């Protein structure tokens, strides 16, 4: 059983790449909503399960935003800024996710 729990944790950390910490994300954190950068191959069910397993909270809903790649110029050299996927997680009342523990 412990081997199975360890496998779930490893998968969850591949799905949830990092928390998205900005002024806007901090402001909506007061409304029990949290933003994460997630794997581009993940879906809503996988993201919900990963958040529940890692942070031990009940998730009410998951909204996904796909940010497309963008063309960038540096002088005459053209390149691309990679796209990514963000998820807005709404936690049920009474639940809270702490990103900055110890302060």
HELIX and SHEET records of a PDB file:
HELIX    1   1 UNK A    2  UNK A   15  1                                  14    
HELIX    2   2 UNK A   23  UNK A   29  1                                   7    
HELIX    3   3 UNK A   44  UNK A   55  1                                  12    
SHEET    1   A 4 UNK A  16  UNK A  19  0                                        
SHEET    2   A 4 UNK A  33  UNK A  38 -1                                        
SHEET    3   A 4 UNK A  84  UNK A  91 -1                                        
SHEET    4   A 4 UNK A  59  UNK A  67 -1                                        
SHEET    1   B 2 UNK A  70  UNK A  74  0                                        
SHEET    2   B 2 UNK A  77  UNK A  81 -1                                        
END                                                                             
